[in-house]
Amino acid sequence: MKFSSKLLICTMIVMAIALGFSGFYFVNSVFEISLEREAGQALDENSILCFAFETAALNVPAKYDVLQDNTVEQLASKLESSSQSASRMLRISNEEKETLYASDGFETDDELLAQTQAGTKAYRTICLNGHYYIQTGSTVNALDRVLYLETLRDVSVVFDERALGFRVYRRVTVAMLLFGMAAMLLISFLLTKPIRLLTRATKKMAAGDYAYRAKKISNDELGQLTLDFNHMAEALEENMGKLEDEIQAKEDFVGAFAHELKTPLTAIIGYADMLRSRKLDEEKSLLSANYIYTEGKRLEAMSIRLLDIMVTRHGQAQFQEVQAESLFQYLQGMFRTNEDMEFVYSFDKAMVWAESNLIITVLINLLDNACKASEPGSIIEIRGISRADGYLFQVEDHGMGIPEGELLKITKAFYMVDKSRARERNGAGLGLALCTEILSLHHSSLSIESKLGEGTCIGFLLPGKDSEGGQEKS
């Protein structure tokens, strides 16, 4: 069931209950007031009749010491005939509460008469033959006799007015409910419009339209909900964009990996089949074995790099203060056997906050890429500069350089600017991708400056231990 329908039904139920109770209370209050008024008038009439009867009894000739029963009947008959109200009946009983005179239609029981005592008055409301009456009872002292005078006053009109009041109020209630239903339909439509707009927005987003936004039409809680929903939609759209980029990157990665895996395997299988299927001379056998060995080493390097990337992404680095001088000394020892290049080191002595093994891996990859991009005998500069915001490492070569359009792509896995040159030197395009992952753990990134044909300078800044990006706070 829709929220607007629930709102309408609940409102109508509340209105029906409220109108029902208020109508019953109002009509019944008017009825009780009218009935009390009629009861007061009936008691007043009873008092007037008692006084008239006592007066008439005093005017009876004193033929007997006590008032005779036939005289009582005559006096009661005169009282009834002299009454101007046709809706009133009376009954007179003697001391033993036996009826001496009763008007036609006075057929009630003796319950009120039994409750009537000398000097008191009593009344009750009864129903006779479909009519409602107020029965009153009191005592009359006439010539040493105590008689009981009862009256019946027809108050059916009061009950009829109450029934009419209920009928009218029921009609009014129905009319008010119909009007309220129409008003609540309009109100619920207006109140739930933001919800319908949000529902439409969710359906649009579920269908793939992540740029769709719900329109804010109110400044209440629903308006705030709309703003929050739009903020959530923006975050979702941004995350979906990132996921799509990641999916595309993974697809590119898988495609590049399959391509890079296929090339050495094809060479390995081809030369292995040649060695297996035919008898070759020693020179060709050595050449085939050398191709198999070379491509196997390239596969080994590629698998090691991939494993390093996976470990870096999911591992936990152990940061500590390291002397920058020790890192450069390690590089000097590592590349001492490389006589094809001239390495120039210049660095400031300082402490860096890092995982030393990972940073050495980054520097080795940068130096390795610089060697691959340079001609034999070229100069490769390795610099370390202490700054206020951290320690800057730079590796600069004077090789072939990188085209400007390739700068944003070279950190992707398997991407190589010169694929033939990289494969000749067992390259797989994974070195800078690994560097990027390692530096992200250090809250750093690669900065690349290059001019085609002049060389490339790649560097990264390690934040200080107490800086905003320092690892101690992470």
C-alpha positions in Angstrom: 0.0 0.0 0.0 1.3 3.4 -0.9 2.3 5.9 1.8 -0.3 8.4 0.6 -3.0 5.8 0.9 -1.9 4.9 4.4 -1.8 8.6 5.3 -5.3 9.0 3.9 -6.8 6.0 5.7 -5.2 6.8 9.0 -6.4 10.4 8.8 -9.9 9.3 7.9 -10.0 6.8 10.8 -8.9 9.5 13.3 -11.4 12.0 11.8 -14.2 9.4 12.1 -13.4 8.5 15.7 -13.1 12.2 16.6 -16.3 13.2 14.9 -18.2 10.2 16.3 -17.2 10.8 19.9 -17.6 14.6 19.7 -21.0 14.2 18.1 -22.2 11.7 20.6 -21.0 13.9 23.5 -22.6 17.0 22.0 -26.0 15.5 21.2 -26.1 13.5 24.5 -25.2 16.6 26.5 -28.0 18.6 24.9 -30.4 15.7 25.6 -29.4 15.4 29.3 -29.9 19.2 29.7 -33.3 19.0 28.1 -34.3 15.9 30.2 -33.2 17.6 33.4 -35.2 20.6 32.4 -38.3 18.4 31.8 -37.7 16.6 35.1 -37.6 19.9 37.0 -40.8 21.0 35.3 -42.5 17.7 36.2 -41.5 18.1 39.8 -42.8 21.7 39.8 -46.1 20.5 38.4 -46.3 17.8 41.0 -45.8 20.4 43.7 -48.5 22.6 42.2 -50.9 19.6 42.0 -50.2 18.7 45.6 -50.9 22.3 46.7 -54.1 22.4 44.6 -55.3 19.1 46.0 -54.6 20.2 49.6 -56.5 23.5 49.0 -59.4 21.7 47.4 -59.5 19.2 50.3 -59.8 22.1 52.8 -62.8 23.5 50.9 -64.7 20.2 51.1 -67.8 20.5 53.5 -66.8 19.0 56.9 -69.3 16.2 56.8 -66.8 13.6 57.8 -63.8 13.8 60.1 -61.6 12.3 57.5 -61.4 12.7 53.7 -63.4 9.9 52.0 -62.1 7.9 49.1 -64.9 9.0 46.8 -64.1 12.6 47.6 -60.4 11.9 46.8 -61.5 10.5 43.4 -63.7 13.6 42.7 -60.9 16.0 43.6 -58.4 14.0 41.5 -60.8 14.0 38.5 -61.3 17.8 38.8 -57.5 18.3 39.0 -57.0 16.3 35.8 -59.8 18.0 33.9 -58.6 21.4 34.9 -55.1 20.7 33.7 -54.1 22.5 30.5 -51.5 19.9 29.5 -52.8 16.9 27.6 -49.4 15.2 28.1 -49.8 14.8 31.8 -51.4 12.0 33.7 -51.8 11.4 37.5 -52.5 8.8 40.1 -53.5 9.0 43.7 -53.0 6.2 46.2 -54.1 5.9 49.9 -52.0 5.2 53.0 -51.6 1.5 52.1 -50.4 2.7 48.6 -53.5 1.3 47.0 -54.7 3.2 43.9 -57.7 5.4 44.5 -57.6 7.2 41.2 -55.6 6.9 38.0 -55.7 8.6 34.6 -56.4 6.6 31.5 -53.1 5.1 30.3 -51.4 5.4 33.7 -50.3 1.7 33.7 -46.9 1.9 35.2 -45.7 -0.3 38.1 -45.4 0.6 41.7 -41.6 0.8 41.9 -41.5 4.6 42.3 -44.5 4.5 44.7 -42.6 2.1 47.0 -39.7 4.4 47.1 -41.8 7.5 47.9 -41.7 8.4 51.6 -43.5 11.1 53.6 -42.0 14.6 53.1 -39.9 13.4 50.1 -40.2 13.7 46.3 -38.9 11.2 43.8 -38.9 10.8 40.0 -37.7 8.5 37.2 -37.8 8.2 33.5 -39.8 5.3 32.0 -41.0 4.0 28.6 -44.6 3.1 28.1 -46.1 1.9 24.8 -43.3 3.5 22.8 -43.5 6.8 24.6 -41.1 8.2 27.2 -42.4 9.8 30.5 -41.0 11.4 33.6 -42.8 9.8 36.6 -42.9 11.9 39.8 -44.1 10.9 43.3 -44.8 12.9 46.5 -47.0 12.8 49.6 -50.2 14.9 50.1 -51.6 15.8 53.6 -55.3 16.3 53.4 -57.6 16.3 56.5 -55.4 14.0 58.6 -54.8 11.7 55.6 -51.4 11.0 54.0 -52.0 10.3 50.3 -49.5 9.7 47.5 -49.7 11.7 44.3 -47.9 10.5 41.2 -47.7 12.2 37.8 -46.6 11.1 34.3 -45.2 13.8 32.0 -44.7 12.9 28.4 -41.1 13.7 27.3 -41.0 11.7 24.1 -40.2 14.9 22.2 -36.9 15.1 24.0 -36.0 11.6 23.0 -37.2 12.3 19.5 -35.0 15.4 19.4 -32.0 13.3 20.5 -32.7 10.7 17.7 -33.0 13.6 15.2 -29.8 15.1 16.5 -28.0 11.8 16.0 -29.4 11.5 12.5 -28.4 15.0 11.6 -25.0 14.6 13.1 -24.4 11.3 11.2 -25.2 13.1 7.9 -22.9 15.9 8.9 -20.2 13.4 9.8 -20.5 11.6 6.5 -20.4 14.9 4.7 -17.4 16.1 6.7 -15.6 12.7 6.1 -16.2 13.0 2.4 -14.9 16.6 2.4 -12.0 15.6 4.6 -11.2 12.7 2.3 -11.1 15.0 -0.7 -8.9 17.5 1.2 -6.6 14.8 2.5 -6.2 13.3 -1.0 -4.9 16.7 -2.1 -2.8 17.2 1.0 -1.3 13.7 0.8 -0.6 14.2 -2.9 1.3 17.4 -2.1 3.1 16.0 1.0 4.2 12.8 -0.8 5.4 14.5 -3.9 9.0 14.6 -2.7 8.8 10.9 -2.0 7.5 10.3 -5.5 10.4 12.3 -6.9 12.8 10.3 -4.9 11.2 7.1 -6.1 11.6 8.3 -9.7 15.2 9.1 -9.0 15.9 5.7 -7.6 14.3 4.0 -10.6 16.4 6.2 -12.9 19.5 5.3 -11.1 18.6 1.6 -11.0 18.2 1.8 -14.8 21.8 3.1 -15.0 21.2 6.9 -15.2 23.6 7.8 -12.4 23.6 11.5 -13.4 19.9 11.9 -12.5 19.1 14.0 -9.5 15.9 14.4 -7.5 14.3 17.9 -7.4 14.0 19.6 -4.1 10.6 21.2 -3.6 10.4 21.7 0.2 12.5 23.0 3.0 11.3 20.4 5.6 12.7 17.0 6.5 11.8 15.6 3.1 13.7 18.4 1.5 16.7 17.6 3.6 16.2 13.9 2.7 16.3 15.0 -1.0 19.6 16.8 -0.5 21.1 13.9 1.3 19.9 11.6 -1.5 21.5 13.8 -4.1 24.7 13.8 -2.2 24.6 10.0 -2.0 23.9 9.9 -5.7 26.9 12.1 -6.4 29.1 9.8 -4.3 27.6 6.8 -6.0 28.2 8.2 -9.4 31.8 9.1 -8.5 32.3 5.6 -7.1 30.8 4.0 -10.1 33.1 6.0 -12.3 36.0 4.8 -10.3 34.8 1.2 -10.5 34.4 1.5 -14.3 37.9 2.9 -14.5 39.2 0.1 -12.4 37.3 -2.5 -14.4 38.7 -1.0 -17.6 42.1 -1.0 -16.1 41.8 -4.6 -15.0 40.6 -5.6 -18.5 43.5 -3.7 -20.0 45.8 -5.4 -17.5 44.5 -8.8 -18.4 44.8 -8.1 -22.1 48.3 -6.8 -21.8 49.3 -9.6 -19.5 48.0 -12.2 -22.0 49.8 -10.5 -24.8 53.1 -10.2 -22.8 52.8 -13.8 -21.8 52.0 -15.0 -25.3 55.2 -13.5 -26.9 57.8 -15.2 -24.8 55.9 -18.5 -24.6 55.6 -18.5 -28.4 59.4 -18.1 -28.7 60.1 -20.7 -26.0 57.7 -23.2 -27.5 59.0 -22.6 -31.0 62.7 -23.0 -30.2 62.0 -25.9 -27.8 60.1 -27.7 -30.6 63.0 -27.0 -33.0 65.4 -28.6 -30.5 63.0 -31.5 -29.9 62.0 -32.3 -33.5 65.3 -31.9 -35.5 69.0 -32.3 -35.1 70.7 -28.9 -35.1 74.4 -28.0 -35.2 76.0 -26.7 -32.1 75.7 -23.0 -33.0 72.0 -23.2 -33.7 71.4 -25.3 -30.6 73.2 -22.7 -28.5 71.2 -19.9 -30.2 67.9 -21.7 -29.6 68.8 -22.4 -26.0 69.8 -18.7 -25.5 66.4 -17.6 -26.8 64.6 -20.0 -24.5 66.8 -18.8 -21.6 66.3 -15.1 -22.4 62.5 -15.4 -22.7 62.3 -17.5 -19.6 64.2 -14.9 -17.7 61.8 -12.3 -19.0 58.9 -14.4 -17.8 60.6 -14.8 -14.4 61.1 -11.0 -14.1 57.6 -10.4 -15.1 56.2 -12.9 -12.5 58.4 -11.4 -9.8 57.2 -7.9 -10.6 53.6 -9.0 -10.5 54.1 -10.7 -7.2 55.7 -7.6 -5.8 52.8 -5.5 -6.9 50.3 -7.9 -5.3 52.3 -8.0 -2.0 52.6 -4.3 -2.0 48.9 -3.7 -2.4 47.9 -6.1 0.4 50.9 -6.0 2.7 51.6 -3.9 5.7 54.8 -1.8 5.5 57.0 -1.4 8.6 58.1 2.2 8.6 61.2 3.4 10.5 63.8 6.1 10.3 66.5 5.3 7.8 69.7 7.1 6.8 69.4 8.3 3.2 73.1 7.7 2.8 72.7 4.0 3.3 70.1 3.9 0.5 72.6 5.5 -1.9 75.4 3.3 -0.8 73.3 0.2 -1.5 72.6 1.5 -5.1 76.3 2.2 -5.6 77.1 -1.4 -4.7 74.2 -2.7 -6.8 75.1 -1.0 -10.0 78.9 -1.1 -9.6 79.2 -3.9 -12.1 77.3 -2.0 -14.8 80.2 -0.5 -16.8 78.0 0.6 -19.7 76.7 3.6 -17.8 78.3 6.4 -15.8 76.5 6.9 -12.5 76.8 10.3 -10.7 75.6 10.4 -7.1 74.9 13.6 -5.1 72.9 13.5 -1.9 72.3 15.2 1.4 72.8 13.3 4.6 69.4 13.1 6.5 67.0 10.7 8.1 63.9 9.5 6.1 60.8 7.9 7.4 60.2 4.9 5.2 60.3 1.1 4.6 63.9 0.8 3.4 63.4 -2.3 1.3 60.5 -0.9 -0.6 62.2 2.4 -1.3 65.3 0.5 -2.5 63.0 -1.4 -4.9 61.7 1.9 -6.2 65.1 3.3 -6.8 66.4 0.2 -8.4 63.4 0.2 -10.8 64.0 3.9 -11.7 67.7 3.3 -12.3 66.9 0.2 -14.3 64.5 2.2 -16.5 67.1 4.9 -16.9 69.6 2.4 -18.1 67.2 0.9 -20.6 66.3 4.4 -22.0 70.0 5.5 -22.3 72.7 4.6 -24.8 75.9 2.9 -23.5 78.3 5.4 -22.0 75.5 7.9 -21.0 75.5 9.7 -17.7 72.7 8.9 -15.1 72.4 11.2 -12.2 71.0 10.1 -8.8 70.2 12.9 -6.4 69.0 13.2 -2.8 67.8 16.6 -1.6 66.8 17.4 2.0 63.8 19.8 2.1 61.6 21.3 4.8 58.6 19.1 3.7 60.6 15.9 3.3 63.3 14.2 1.3 63.4 14.4 -2.5 64.9 11.5 -4.6 65.6 12.1 -8.3 66.9 9.8 -11.1 67.8 11.7 -14.3 69.0 10.2 -17.6 70.0 11.7 -20.9 68.4 9.1 -23.1 65.6 9.0 -25.6 63.0 10.7 -23.4 59.2 10.2 -23.3 56.6 11.8 -25.6 54.3 14.2 -23.8 51.3 12.1 -24.7 52.7 9.0 -23.0 53.5 10.6 -19.6 50.2 9.7 -18.1 50.3 6.1 -19.3 53.8 4.9 -18.4 52.8 4.0 -14.8 50.2 1.5 -16.0 51.1 -2.1 -15.9 52.6 -3.6 -19.1 52.8 -0.2 -20.7 56.0 0.4 -22.6 57.0 3.4 -24.7 59.4 1.4 -26.9 58.2 -2.2 -26.7 60.9 -3.7 -28.9 63.7 -1.9 -27.0 62.1 -3.0 -23.6 61.8 -6.6 -24.7 65.4 -6.7 -25.9 66.4 -5.8 -22.3 63.9 -8.2 -20.6 61.4 -5.4 -19.8 57.8 -6.1 -19.1 56.4 -2.6 -18.4 55.7 -3.4 -14.7 58.5 -1.4 -13.0 56.8 2.0 -12.7 53.5 0.3 -11.8 55.2 -1.3 -8.9 56.8 2.0 -7.9 53.4 3.7 -7.9 52.0 1.1 -5.5 55.0 1.4 -3.2 54.9 5.2 -3.1 51.2 5.2 -2.4 51.9 3.4 0.9 54.4 6.2 1.7 51.8 8.9 0.8 53.9 9.9 -2.1 53.8 9.7 -5.9 56.1 9.9 -8.9 56.8 13.2 -10.6 58.0 12.9 -14.2 59.7 15.5 -16.4 60.8 14.5 -19.8 61.7 15.9 -23.2 61.8 13.7 -26.2 65.4 13.1 -27.3 66.9 14.9 -24.3 66.2 12.7 -21.4 63.9 12.1 -18.4 63.9 13.1 -14.7 61.8 11.0 -12.4 61.5 11.8 -8.7 59.4 11.4 -5.6 59.2 13.2 -2.2 59.1 11.2 1.0 57.1 13.2 3.6 58.8 13.8 7.0 57.9 11.7 10.0 55.9 14.5 11.7 54.4 16.0 8.5 50.6 15.8 7.7 51.3 12.9 5.3 53.8 11.2 7.6 53.4 7.5 8.2 53.5 7.7 12.0 49.9 9.1 12.0 48.5 6.5 9.6 
